[in-house]
């Protein structure tokens, strides 16, 4: 992990078009601003993890549904 020291209103660049700006510093937290193209998704990590879990559940559900459909089709083909 790269660790950088920045002061208020200083920034770092990620690639050519993503800028992370230190907006505010308080004793318990740091506020960051993100400047990025609209096609770049930006999430807090805890939200990103929830989205990933929901996507996994959705894929599993779709796979379960596909399996059930195959089993029903096979059942009726053998009658």
PDB file with SEQRES, HELIX, SHEET and CRYST1 records, atoms N, CA, C and O in Angstrom:
SEQRES   1 A   79  UNK UNK UNK UNK UNK UNK UNK UNK UNK UNK UNK UNK UNK          
SEQRES   2 A   79  UNK UNK UNK UNK UNK UNK UNK UNK UNK UNK UNK UNK UNK          
SEQRES   3 A   79  UNK UNK UNK UNK UNK UNK UNK UNK UNK UNK UNK UNK UNK          
SEQRES   4 A   79  UNK UNK UNK UNK UNK UNK UNK UNK UNK UNK UNK UNK UNK          
SEQRES   5 A   79  UNK UNK UNK UNK UNK UNK UNK UNK UNK UNK UNK UNK UNK          
SEQRES   6 A   79  UNK UNK UNK UNK UNK UNK UNK UNK UNK UNK UNK UNK UNK          
SEQRES   7 A   79  UNK                                                          
HELIX    1 AA1 UNK A   45  UNK A   77  1                                  33    
SHEET    1 AA1 3 UNK A  11  UNK A  14  0                                        
SHEET    2 AA1 3 UNK A  18  UNK A  25 -1                                        
SHEET    3 AA1 3 UNK A  30  UNK A  35 -1                                        
CRYST1    1.000    1.000    1.000  90.00  90.00  90.00 P 1           1          
ATOM      1  N   UNK A   1       0.850  -1.181   0.000  1.00  0.00           N  
ATOM      2  CA  UNK A   1       0.000   0.000   0.000  1.00  0.00           C  
ATOM      3  C   UNK A   1       0.893   1.241   0.000  1.00  0.00           C  
ATOM      4  O   UNK A   1       1.841   1.343   0.778  1.00  0.00           O  
ATOM      5  N   UNK A   2       0.578   2.150  -0.863  1.00  0.00           N  
ATOM      6  CA  UNK A   2       1.272   3.433  -0.909  1.00  0.00           C  
ATOM      7  C   UNK A   2       0.627   4.354   0.124  1.00  0.00           C  
ATOM      8  O   UNK A   2      -0.592   4.527   0.120  1.00  0.00           O  
ATOM      9  N   UNK A   3       1.421   4.936   0.995  1.00  0.00           N  
ATOM     10  CA  UNK A   3       0.913   5.863   2.009  1.00  0.00           C  
ATOM     11  C   UNK A   3       1.475   7.246   1.698  1.00  0.00           C  
ATOM     12  O   UNK A   3       2.687   7.417   1.568  1.00  0.00           O  
ATOM     13  N   UNK A   4       0.588   8.232   1.578  1.00  0.00           N  
ATOM     14  CA  UNK A   4       0.982   9.600   1.254  1.00  0.00           C  
ATOM     15  C   UNK A   4       0.528  10.551   2.353  1.00  0.00           C  
ATOM     16  O   UNK A   4      -0.481  10.311   3.016  1.00  0.00           O  
ATOM     17  N   UNK A   5       1.270  11.618   2.540  1.00  0.00           N  
ATOM     18  CA  UNK A   5       0.889  12.665   3.482  1.00  0.00           C  
ATOM     19  C   UNK A   5       0.415  13.867   2.673  1.00  0.00           C  
ATOM     20  O   UNK A   5       1.118  14.331   1.775  1.00  0.00           O  
ATOM     21  N   UNK A   6      -0.766  14.369   2.989  1.00  0.00           N  
ATOM     22  CA  UNK A   6      -1.336  15.524   2.303  1.00  0.00           C  
ATOM     23  C   UNK A   6      -1.932  16.455   3.342  1.00  0.00           C  
ATOM     24  O   UNK A   6      -2.355  16.013   4.410  1.00  0.00           O  
ATOM     25  N   UNK A   7      -1.965  17.726   3.036  1.00  0.00           N  
ATOM     26  CA  UNK A   7      -2.602  18.731   3.883  1.00  0.00           C  
ATOM     27  C   UNK A   7      -3.913  19.146   3.244  1.00  0.00           C  
ATOM     28  O   UNK A   7      -4.206  18.782   2.105  1.00  0.00           O  
ATOM     29  N   UNK A   8      -4.701  19.912   3.992  1.00  0.00           N  
ATOM     30  CA  UNK A   8      -5.973  20.414   3.473  1.00  0.00           C  
ATOM     31  C   UNK A   8      -5.742  21.129   2.144  1.00  0.00           C  
ATOM     32  O   UNK A   8      -4.800  21.905   1.987  1.00  0.00           O  
ATOM     33  N   UNK A   9      -6.634  20.841   1.191  1.00  0.00           N  
ATOM     34  CA  UNK A   9      -6.636  21.404  -0.158  1.00  0.00           C  
ATOM     35  C   UNK A   9      -5.522  20.858  -1.057  1.00  0.00           C  
ATOM     36  O   UNK A   9      -5.380  21.303  -2.195  1.00  0.00           O  
ATOM     37  N   UNK A  10      -4.742  19.914  -0.570  1.00  0.00           N  
ATOM     38  CA  UNK A  10      -3.769  19.244  -1.427  1.00  0.00           C  
ATOM     39  C   UNK A  10      -4.438  18.012  -2.020  1.00  0.00           C  
ATOM     40  O   UNK A  10      -5.477  17.563  -1.535  1.00  0.00           O  
ATOM     41  N   UNK A  11      -3.838  17.477  -3.065  1.00  0.00           N  
ATOM     42  CA  UNK A  11      -4.485  16.351  -3.734  1.00  0.00           C  
ATOM     43  C   UNK A  11      -3.466  15.327  -4.210  1.00  0.00           C  
ATOM     44  O   UNK A  11      -2.257  15.549  -4.159  1.00  0.00           O  
ATOM     45  N   UNK A  12      -3.991  14.208  -4.671  1.00  0.00           N  
ATOM     46  CA  UNK A  12      -3.194  13.185  -5.337  1.00  0.00           C  
ATOM     47  C   UNK A  12      -3.911  12.839  -6.638  1.00  0.00           C  
ATOM     48  O   UNK A  12      -5.124  13.013  -6.758  1.00  0.00           O  
ATOM     49  N   UNK A  13      -3.157  12.354  -7.592  1.00  0.00           N  
ATOM     50  CA  UNK A  13      -3.722  11.957  -8.879  1.00  0.00           C  
ATOM     51  C   UNK A  13      -3.632  10.444  -9.024  1.00  0.00           C  
ATOM     52  O   UNK A  13      -2.634   9.828  -8.649  1.00  0.00           O  
ATOM     53  N   UNK A  14      -4.679   9.863  -9.569  1.00  0.00           N  
ATOM     54  CA  UNK A  14      -4.692   8.449  -9.928  1.00  0.00           C  
ATOM     55  C   UNK A  14      -4.853   8.412 -11.442  1.00  0.00           C  
ATOM     56  O   UNK A  14      -5.888   8.800 -11.984  1.00  0.00           O  
ATOM     57  N   UNK A  15      -3.816   7.941 -12.105  1.00  0.00           N  
ATOM     58  CA  UNK A  15      -3.840   7.986 -13.562  1.00  0.00           C  
ATOM     59  C   UNK A  15      -3.843   9.430 -14.035  1.00  0.00           C  
ATOM     60  O   UNK A  15      -3.339  10.325 -13.357  1.00  0.00           O  
ATOM     61  N   UNK A  16      -4.420   9.639 -15.212  1.00  0.00           N  
ATOM     62  CA  UNK A  16      -4.437  10.976 -15.811  1.00  0.00           C  
ATOM     63  C   UNK A  16      -5.667  11.792 -15.463  1.00  0.00           C  
ATOM     64  O   UNK A  16      -5.670  13.009 -15.649  1.00  0.00           O  
ATOM     65  N   UNK A  17      -6.726  11.138 -14.954  1.00  0.00           N  
ATOM     66  CA  UNK A  17      -7.991  11.867 -14.859  1.00  0.00           C  
ATOM     67  C   UNK A  17      -8.772  11.664 -13.566  1.00  0.00           C  
ATOM     68  O   UNK A  17      -9.957  11.995 -13.511  1.00  0.00           O  
ATOM     69  N   UNK A  18      -8.141  11.129 -12.528  1.00  0.00           N  
ATOM     70  CA  UNK A  18      -8.822  11.009 -11.237  1.00  0.00           C  
ATOM     71  C   UNK A  18      -7.995  11.755 -10.202  1.00  0.00           C  
ATOM     72  O   UNK A  18      -6.811  11.478 -10.010  1.00  0.00           O  
ATOM     73  N   UNK A  19      -8.646  12.712  -9.536  1.00  0.00           N  
ATOM     74  CA  UNK A  19      -7.973  13.522  -8.522  1.00  0.00           C  
ATOM     75  C   UNK A  19      -8.699  13.362  -7.191  1.00  0.00           C  
ATOM     76  O   UNK A  19      -9.920  13.500  -7.119  1.00  0.00           O  
ATOM     77  N   UNK A  20      -7.939  13.070  -6.145  1.00  0.00           N  
ATOM     78  CA  UNK A  20      -8.471  12.967  -4.789  1.00  0.00           C  
ATOM     79  C   UNK A  20      -7.973  14.195  -4.033  1.00  0.00           C  
ATOM     80  O   UNK A  20      -6.767  14.416  -3.930  1.00  0.00           O  
ATOM     81  N   UNK A  21      -8.906  14.998  -3.502  1.00  0.00           N  
ATOM     82  CA  UNK A  21      -8.574  16.253  -2.837  1.00  0.00           C  
ATOM     83  C   UNK A  21      -8.928  16.153  -1.356  1.00  0.00           C  
ATOM     84  O   UNK A  21     -10.016  15.693  -1.008  1.00  0.00           O  
ATOM     85  N   UNK A  22      -8.018  16.581  -0.483  1.00  0.00           N  
ATOM     86  CA  UNK A  22      -8.317  16.664   0.947  1.00  0.00           C  
ATOM     87  C   UNK A  22      -9.125  17.940   1.143  1.00  0.00           C  
ATOM     88  O   UNK A  22      -8.603  19.045   0.989  1.00  0.00           O  
ATOM     89  N   UNK A  23     -10.398  17.783   1.483  1.00  0.00           N  
ATOM     90  CA  UNK A  23     -11.303  18.924   1.611  1.00  0.00           C  
ATOM     91  C   UNK A  23     -11.299  19.472   3.031  1.00  0.00           C  
ATOM     92  O   UNK A  23     -11.303  20.686   3.233  1.00  0.00           O  
ATOM     93  N   UNK A  24     -11.290  18.581   4.005  1.00  0.00           N  
ATOM     94  CA  UNK A  24     -11.394  19.013   5.399  1.00  0.00           C  
ATOM     95  C   UNK A  24     -10.731  17.967   6.287  1.00  0.00           C  
ATOM     96  O   UNK A  24     -10.791  16.768   6.013  1.00  0.00           O  
ATOM     97  N   UNK A  25     -10.098  18.445   7.356  1.00  0.00           N  
ATOM     98  CA  UNK A  25      -9.476  17.542   8.323  1.00  0.00           C  
ATOM     99  C   UNK A  25     -10.011  17.897   9.701  1.00  0.00           C  
ATOM    100  O   UNK A  25      -9.955  19.055  10.113  1.00  0.00           O  
ATOM    101  N   UNK A  26     -10.528  16.905  10.412  1.00  0.00           N  
ATOM    102  CA  UNK A  26     -10.974  17.099  11.792  1.00  0.00           C  
ATOM    103  C   UNK A  26     -10.308  16.019  12.642  1.00  0.00           C  
ATOM    104  O   UNK A  26      -9.663  15.124  12.096  1.00  0.00           O  
ATOM    105  N   UNK A  27     -10.450  16.085  13.960  1.00  0.00           N  
ATOM    106  CA  UNK A  27      -9.756  15.109  14.807  1.00  0.00           C  
ATOM    107  C   UNK A  27     -10.093  13.645  14.495  1.00  0.00           C  
ATOM    108  O   UNK A  27      -9.232  12.775  14.626  1.00  0.00           O  
ATOM    109  N   UNK A  28     -11.322  13.369  14.088  1.00  0.00           N  
ATOM    110  CA  UNK A  28     -11.742  11.981  13.907  1.00  0.00           C  
ATOM    111  C   UNK A  28     -11.942  11.545  12.460  1.00  0.00           C  
ATOM    112  O   UNK A  28     -12.171  10.364  12.201  1.00  0.00           O  
ATOM    113  N   UNK A  29     -11.861  12.466  11.528  1.00  0.00           N  
ATOM    114  CA  UNK A  29     -12.101  12.075  10.142  1.00  0.00           C  
ATOM    115  C   UNK A  29     -11.463  13.045   9.166  1.00  0.00           C  
ATOM    116  O   UNK A  29     -11.083  14.164   9.513  1.00  0.00           O  
ATOM    117  N   UNK A  30     -11.362  12.577   7.944  1.00  0.00           N  
ATOM    118  CA  UNK A  30     -10.854  13.391   6.842  1.00  0.00           C  
ATOM    119  C   UNK A  30     -11.926  13.390   5.768  1.00  0.00           C  
ATOM    120  O   UNK A  30     -12.448  12.330   5.422  1.00  0.00           O  
ATOM    121  N   UNK A  31     -12.261  14.546   5.237  1.00  0.00           N  
ATOM    122  CA  UNK A  31     -13.206  14.633   4.108  1.00  0.00           C  
ATOM    123  C   UNK A  31     -12.404  14.715   2.833  1.00  0.00           C  
ATOM    124  O   UNK A  31     -11.485  15.522   2.695  1.00  0.00           O  
ATOM    125  N   UNK A  32     -12.781  13.851   1.898  1.00  0.00           N  
ATOM    126  CA  UNK A  32     -12.094  13.806   0.612  1.00  0.00           C  
ATOM    127  C   UNK A  32     -13.056  14.167  -0.498  1.00  0.00           C  
ATOM    128  O   UNK A  32     -14.240  13.832  -0.441  1.00  0.00           O  
ATOM    129  N   UNK A  33     -12.557  14.836  -1.489  1.00  0.00           N  
ATOM    130  CA  UNK A  33     -13.318  15.093  -2.704  1.00  0.00           C  
ATOM    131  C   UNK A  33     -12.702  14.283  -3.831  1.00  0.00           C  
ATOM    132  O   UNK A  33     -11.484  14.109  -3.888  1.00  0.00           O  
ATOM    133  N   UNK A  34     -13.540  13.793  -4.720  1.00  0.00           N  
ATOM    134  CA  UNK A  34     -13.052  12.987  -5.836  1.00  0.00           C  
ATOM    135  C   UNK A  34     -13.494  13.639  -7.138  1.00  0.00           C  
ATOM    136  O   UNK A  34     -14.685  13.848  -7.364  1.00  0.00           O  
ATOM    137  N   UNK A  35     -12.536  13.956  -7.983  1.00  0.00           N  
ATOM    138  CA  UNK A  35     -12.823  14.469  -9.320  1.00  0.00           C  
ATOM    139  C   UNK A  35     -12.474  13.357 -10.300  1.00  0.00           C  
ATOM    140  O   UNK A  35     -11.317  12.954 -10.421  1.00  0.00           O  
ATOM    141  N   UNK A  36     -13.500  12.867 -10.998  1.00  0.00           N  
ATOM    142  CA  UNK A  36     -13.285  11.757 -11.927  1.00  0.00           C  
ATOM    143  C   UNK A  36     -14.302  11.835 -13.054  1.00  0.00           C  
ATOM    144  O   UNK A  36     -15.344  12.474 -12.903  1.00  0.00           O  
ATOM    145  N   UNK A  37     -14.016  11.195 -14.179  1.00  0.00           N  
ATOM    146  CA  UNK A  37     -14.991  11.149 -15.271  1.00  0.00           C  
ATOM    147  C   UNK A  37     -16.285  10.477 -14.810  1.00  0.00           C  
ATOM    148  O   UNK A  37     -16.275   9.642 -13.905  1.00  0.00           O  
ATOM    149  N   UNK A  38     -17.383  10.850 -15.437  1.00  0.00           N  
ATOM    150  CA  UNK A  38     -18.689  10.308 -15.054  1.00  0.00           C  
ATOM    151  C   UNK A  38     -18.778   8.797 -15.220  1.00  0.00           C  
ATOM    152  O   UNK A  38     -19.575   8.148 -14.542  1.00  0.00           O  
ATOM    153  N   UNK A  39     -17.977   8.231 -16.105  1.00  0.00           N  
ATOM    154  CA  UNK A  39     -18.047   6.783 -16.316  1.00  0.00           C  
ATOM    155  C   UNK A  39     -17.282   5.981 -15.257  1.00  0.00           C  
ATOM    156  O   UNK A  39     -17.265   4.751 -15.311  1.00  0.00           O  
ATOM    157  N   UNK A  40     -16.654   6.660 -14.301  1.00  0.00           N  
ATOM    158  CA  UNK A  40     -15.931   5.991 -13.219  1.00  0.00           C  
ATOM    159  C   UNK A  40     -16.845   5.911 -12.004  1.00  0.00           C  
ATOM    160  O   UNK A  40     -17.298   6.934 -11.490  1.00  0.00           O  
ATOM    161  N   UNK A  41     -17.112   4.693 -11.552  1.00  0.00           N  
ATOM    162  CA  UNK A  41     -17.942   4.495 -10.360  1.00  0.00           C  
ATOM    163  C   UNK A  41     -17.094   4.741  -9.118  1.00  0.00           C  
ATOM    164  O   UNK A  41     -15.957   4.278  -9.026  1.00  0.00           O  
ATOM    165  N   UNK A  42     -17.665   5.478  -8.161  1.00  0.00           N  
ATOM    166  CA  UNK A  42     -16.958   5.790  -6.921  1.00  0.00           C  
ATOM    167  C   UNK A  42     -17.880   5.437  -5.761  1.00  0.00           C  
ATOM    168  O   UNK A  42     -18.999   5.941  -5.671  1.00  0.00           O  
ATOM    169  N   UNK A  43     -17.400   4.563  -4.870  1.00  0.00           N  
ATOM    170  CA  UNK A  43     -18.188   4.124  -3.717  1.00  0.00           C  
ATOM    171  C   UNK A  43     -17.306   4.115  -2.476  1.00  0.00           C  
ATOM    172  O   UNK A  43     -16.096   3.905  -2.563  1.00  0.00           O  
ATOM    173  N   UNK A  44     -17.925   4.346  -1.319  1.00  0.00           N  
ATOM    174  CA  UNK A  44     -17.230   4.054  -0.067  1.00  0.00           C  
ATOM    175  C   UNK A  44     -17.056   2.540  -0.009  1.00  0.00           C  
ATOM    176  O   UNK A  44     -17.892   1.805  -0.533  1.00  0.00           O  
ATOM    177  N   UNK A  45     -15.998   2.072   0.611  1.00  0.00           N  
ATOM    178  CA  UNK A  45     -15.691   0.639   0.591  1.00  0.00           C  
ATOM    179  C   UNK A  45     -16.835  -0.198   1.142  1.00  0.00           C  
ATOM    180  O   UNK A  45     -17.165  -1.235   0.566  1.00  0.00           O  
ATOM    181  N   UNK A  46     -17.450   0.226   2.246  1.00  0.00           N  
ATOM    182  CA  UNK A  46     -18.516  -0.584   2.849  1.00  0.00           C  
ATOM    183  C   UNK A  46     -19.723  -0.708   1.917  1.00  0.00           C  
ATOM    184  O   UNK A  46     -20.392  -1.742   1.911  1.00  0.00           O  
ATOM    185  N   UNK A  47     -20.004   0.319   1.139  1.00  0.00           N  
ATOM    186  CA  UNK A  47     -21.097   0.256   0.165  1.00  0.00           C  
ATOM    187  C   UNK A  47     -20.698  -0.645  -1.004  1.00  0.00           C  
ATOM    188  O   UNK A  47     -21.511  -1.431  -1.489  1.00  0.00           O  
ATOM    189  N   UNK A  48     -19.459  -0.532  -1.449  1.00  0.00           N  
ATOM    190  CA  UNK A  48     -18.949  -1.370  -2.538  1.00  0.00           C  
ATOM    191  C   UNK A  48     -19.054  -2.848  -2.175  1.00  0.00           C  
ATOM    192  O   UNK A  48     -19.418  -3.673  -3.012  1.00  0.00           O  
ATOM    193  N   UNK A  49     -18.734  -3.180  -0.926  1.00  0.00           N  
ATOM    194  CA  UNK A  49     -18.820  -4.576  -0.480  1.00  0.00           C  
ATOM    195  C   UNK A  49     -20.260  -5.068  -0.466  1.00  0.00           C  
ATOM    196  O   UNK A  49     -20.520  -6.212  -0.841  1.00  0.00           O  
ATOM    197  N   UNK A  50     -21.202  -4.227  -0.041  1.00  0.00           N  
ATOM    198  CA  UNK A  50     -22.622  -4.604  -0.049  1.00  0.00           C  
ATOM    199  C   UNK A  50     -23.091  -4.834  -1.484  1.00  0.00           C  
ATOM    200  O   UNK A  50     -23.786  -5.811  -1.761  1.00  0.00           O  
ATOM    201  N   UNK A  51     -22.718  -3.953  -2.382  1.00  0.00           N  
ATOM    202  CA  UNK A  51     -23.099  -4.103  -3.795  1.00  0.00           C  
ATOM    203  C   UNK A  51     -22.542  -5.412  -4.349  1.00  0.00           C  
ATOM    204  O   UNK A  51     -23.247  -6.140  -5.048  1.00  0.00           O  
ATOM    205  N   UNK A  52     -21.290  -5.711  -4.042  1.00  0.00           N  
ATOM    206  CA  UNK A  52     -20.682  -6.957  -4.506  1.00  0.00           C  
ATOM    207  C   UNK A  52     -21.417  -8.177  -3.987  1.00  0.00           C  
ATOM    208  O   UNK A  52     -21.645  -9.130  -4.732  1.00  0.00           O  
ATOM    209  N   UNK A  53     -21.791  -8.157  -2.712  1.00  0.00           N  
ATOM    210  CA  UNK A  53     -22.525  -9.286  -2.126  1.00  0.00           C  
ATOM    211  C   UNK A  53     -23.895  -9.440  -2.778  1.00  0.00           C  
ATOM    212  O   UNK A  53     -24.319 -10.558  -3.071  1.00  0.00           O  
ATOM    213  N   UNK A  54     -24.585  -8.332  -3.004  1.00  0.00           N  
ATOM    214  CA  UNK A  54     -25.897  -8.392  -3.661  1.00  0.00           C  
ATOM    215  C   UNK A  54     -25.760  -8.923  -5.089  1.00  0.00           C  
ATOM    216  O   UNK A  54     -26.607  -9.687  -5.552  1.00  0.00           O  
ATOM    217  N   UNK A  55     -24.705  -8.525  -5.778  1.00  0.00           N  
ATOM    218  CA  UNK A  55     -24.474  -9.041  -7.135  1.00  0.00           C  
ATOM    219  C   UNK A  55     -24.221 -10.545  -7.114  1.00  0.00           C  
ATOM    220  O   UNK A  55     -24.722 -11.270  -7.973  1.00  0.00           O  
ATOM    221  N   UNK A  56     -23.441 -11.020  -6.131  1.00  0.00           N  
ATOM    222  CA  UNK A  56     -23.188 -12.462  -6.014  1.00  0.00           C  
ATOM    223  C   UNK A  56     -24.486 -13.218  -5.753  1.00  0.00           C  
ATOM    224  O   UNK A  56     -24.728 -14.268  -6.349  1.00  0.00           O  
ATOM    225  N   UNK A  57     -25.322 -12.685  -4.860  1.00  0.00           N  
ATOM    226  CA  UNK A  57     -26.606 -13.325  -4.562  1.00  0.00           C  
ATOM    227  C   UNK A  57     -27.482 -13.370  -5.808  1.00  0.00           C  
ATOM    228  O   UNK A  57     -28.146 -14.373  -6.068  1.00  0.00           O  
ATOM    229  N   UNK A  58     -27.484 -12.299  -6.567  1.00  0.00           N  
ATOM    230  CA  UNK A  58     -28.288 -12.225  -7.783  1.00  0.00           C  
ATOM    231  C   UNK A  58     -27.838 -13.272  -8.796  1.00  0.00           C  
ATOM    232  O   UNK A  58     -28.668 -13.937  -9.416  1.00  0.00           O  
ATOM    233  N   UNK A  59     -26.535 -13.418  -8.963  1.00  0.00           N  
ATOM    234  CA  UNK A  59     -26.004 -14.414  -9.899  1.00  0.00           C  
ATOM    235  C   UNK A  59     -26.358 -15.817  -9.427  1.00  0.00           C  
ATOM    236  O   UNK A  59     -26.756 -16.661 -10.229  1.00  0.00           O  
ATOM    237  N   UNK A  60     -26.215 -16.072  -8.126  1.00  0.00           N  
ATOM    238  CA  UNK A  60     -26.559 -17.389  -7.583  1.00  0.00           C  
ATOM    239  C   UNK A  60     -28.033 -17.689  -7.808  1.00  0.00           C  
ATOM    240  O   UNK A  60     -28.393 -18.807  -8.178  1.00  0.00           O  
ATOM    241  N   UNK A  61     -28.881 -16.703  -7.589  1.00  0.00           N  
ATOM    242  CA  UNK A  61     -30.321 -16.876  -7.790  1.00  0.00           C  
ATOM    243  C   UNK A  61     -30.622 -17.170  -9.255  1.00  0.00           C  
ATOM    244  O   UNK A  61     -31.443 -18.034  -9.564  1.00  0.00           O  
ATOM    245  N   UNK A  62     -29.962 -16.455 -10.150  1.00  0.00           N  
ATOM    246  CA  UNK A  62     -30.170 -16.681 -11.586  1.00  0.00           C  
ATOM    247  C   UNK A  62     -29.716 -18.085 -11.972  1.00  0.00           C  
ATOM    248  O   UNK A  62     -30.361 -18.748 -12.784  1.00  0.00           O  
ATOM    249  N   UNK A  63     -28.603 -18.537 -11.390  1.00  0.00           N  
ATOM    250  CA  UNK A  63     -28.122 -19.890 -11.675  1.00  0.00           C  
ATOM    251  C   UNK A  63     -29.100 -20.932 -11.150  1.00  0.00           C  
ATOM    252  O   UNK A  63     -29.367 -21.929 -11.820  1.00  0.00           O  
ATOM    253  N   UNK A  64     -29.641 -20.702  -9.937  1.00  0.00           N  
ATOM    254  CA  UNK A  64     -30.630 -21.617  -9.369  1.00  0.00           C  
ATOM    255  C   UNK A  64     -31.864 -21.684 -10.258  1.00  0.00           C  
ATOM    256  O   UNK A  64     -32.392 -22.768 -10.507  1.00  0.00           O  
ATOM    257  N   UNK A  65     -32.327 -20.535 -10.738  1.00  0.00           N  
ATOM    258  CA  UNK A  65     -33.500 -20.481 -11.608  1.00  0.00           C  
ATOM    259  C   UNK A  65     -33.233 -21.229 -12.910  1.00  0.00           C  
ATOM    260  O   UNK A  65     -34.093 -21.972 -13.385  1.00  0.00           O  
ATOM    261  N   UNK A  66     -32.063 -21.043 -13.484  1.00  0.00           N  
ATOM    262  CA  UNK A  66     -31.707 -21.734 -14.726  1.00  0.00           C  
ATOM    263  C   UNK A  66     -31.673 -23.243 -14.507  1.00  0.00           C  
ATOM    264  O   UNK A  66     -32.127 -24.001 -15.364  1.00  0.00           O  
ATOM    265  N   UNK A  67     -31.145 -23.682 -13.381  1.00  0.00           N  
ATOM    266  CA  UNK A  67     -31.087 -25.111 -13.078  1.00  0.00           C  
ATOM    267  C   UNK A  67     -32.486 -25.689 -12.931  1.00  0.00           C  
ATOM    268  O   UNK A  67     -32.767 -26.774 -13.441  1.00  0.00           O  
ATOM    269  N   UNK A  68     -33.362 -24.972 -12.239  1.00  0.00           N  
ATOM    270  CA  UNK A  68     -34.748 -25.430 -12.070  1.00  0.00           C  
ATOM    271  C   UNK A  68     -35.435 -25.542 -13.429  1.00  0.00           C  
ATOM    272  O   UNK A  68     -36.138 -26.518 -13.690  1.00  0.00           O  
ATOM    273  N   UNK A  69     -35.237 -24.553 -14.291  1.00  0.00           N  
ATOM    274  CA  UNK A  69     -35.834 -24.595 -15.631  1.00  0.00           C  
ATOM    275  C   UNK A  69     -35.336 -25.810 -16.408  1.00  0.00           C  
ATOM    276  O   UNK A  69     -36.117 -26.485 -17.080  1.00  0.00           O  
ATOM    277  N   UNK A  70     -34.038 -26.088 -16.315  1.00  0.00           N  
ATOM    278  CA  UNK A  70     -33.483 -27.257 -17.010  1.00  0.00           C  
ATOM    279  C   UNK A  70     -34.090 -28.549 -16.476  1.00  0.00           C  
ATOM    280  O   UNK A  70     -34.398 -29.459 -17.246  1.00  0.00           O  
ATOM    281  N   UNK A  71     -34.261 -28.629 -15.164  1.00  0.00           N  
ATOM    282  CA  UNK A  71     -34.826 -29.836 -14.564  1.00  0.00           C  
ATOM    283  C   UNK A  71     -36.284 -30.027 -14.981  1.00  0.00           C  
ATOM    284  O   UNK A  71     -36.705 -31.148 -15.267  1.00  0.00           O  
ATOM    285  N   UNK A  72     -37.050 -28.947 -15.017  1.00  0.00           N  
ATOM    286  CA  UNK A  72     -38.453 -29.034 -15.449  1.00  0.00           C  
ATOM    287  C   UNK A  72     -38.515 -29.468 -16.910  1.00  0.00           C  
ATOM    288  O   UNK A  72     -39.314 -30.332 -17.269  1.00  0.00           O  
ATOM    289  N   UNK A  73     -37.679 -28.874 -17.745  1.00  0.00           N  
ATOM    290  CA  UNK A  73     -37.651 -29.229 -19.166  1.00  0.00           C  
ATOM    291  C   UNK A  73     -37.299 -30.707 -19.335  1.00  0.00           C  
ATOM    292  O   UNK A  73     -37.943 -31.407 -20.116  1.00  0.00           O  
ATOM    293  N   UNK A  74     -36.296 -31.184 -18.622  1.00  0.00           N  
ATOM    294  CA  UNK A  74     -35.889 -32.590 -18.711  1.00  0.00           C  
ATOM    295  C   UNK A  74     -37.005 -33.509 -18.234  1.00  0.00           C  
ATOM    296  O   UNK A  74     -37.217 -34.578 -18.806  1.00  0.00           O  
ATOM    297  N   UNK A  75     -37.710 -33.106 -17.200  1.00  0.00           N  
ATOM    298  CA  UNK A  75     -38.811 -33.907 -16.672  1.00  0.00           C  
ATOM    299  C   UNK A  75     -39.893 -34.093 -17.730  1.00  0.00           C  
ATOM    300  O   UNK A  75     -40.357 -35.210 -17.957  1.00  0.00           O  
ATOM    301  N   UNK A  76     -40.292 -33.008 -18.373  1.00  0.00           N  
ATOM    302  CA  UNK A  76     -41.363 -33.084 -19.368  1.00  0.00           C  
ATOM    303  C   UNK A  76     -40.907 -33.765 -20.660  1.00  0.00           C  
ATOM    304  O   UNK A  76     -41.729 -34.353 -21.363  1.00  0.00           O  
ATOM    305  N   UNK A  77     -39.640 -33.699 -20.979  1.00  0.00           N  
ATOM    306  CA  UNK A  77     -39.129 -34.382 -22.171  1.00  0.00           C  
ATOM    307  C   UNK A  77     -39.135 -35.894 -21.985  1.00  0.00           C  
ATOM    308  O   UNK A  77     -39.236 -36.631 -22.966  1.00  0.00           O  
ATOM    309  N   UNK A  78     -39.029 -36.367 -20.754  1.00  0.00           N  
ATOM    310  CA  UNK A  78     -38.972 -37.804 -20.482  1.00  0.00           C  
ATOM    311  C   UNK A  78     -40.345 -38.406 -20.238  1.00  0.00           C  
ATOM    312  O   UNK A  78     -40.446 -39.615 -20.029  1.00  0.00           O  
ATOM    313  N   UNK A  79     -41.377 -37.629 -20.255  1.00  0.00           N  
ATOM    314  CA  UNK A  79     -42.739 -38.150 -20.040  1.00  0.00           C  
ATOM    315  C   UNK A  79     -43.287 -38.787 -21.273  1.00  0.00           C  
ATOM    316  O   UNK A  79     -44.417 -39.274 -21.266  1.00  0.00           O  
TER     317      UNK A  79                                                      
END                                                                             
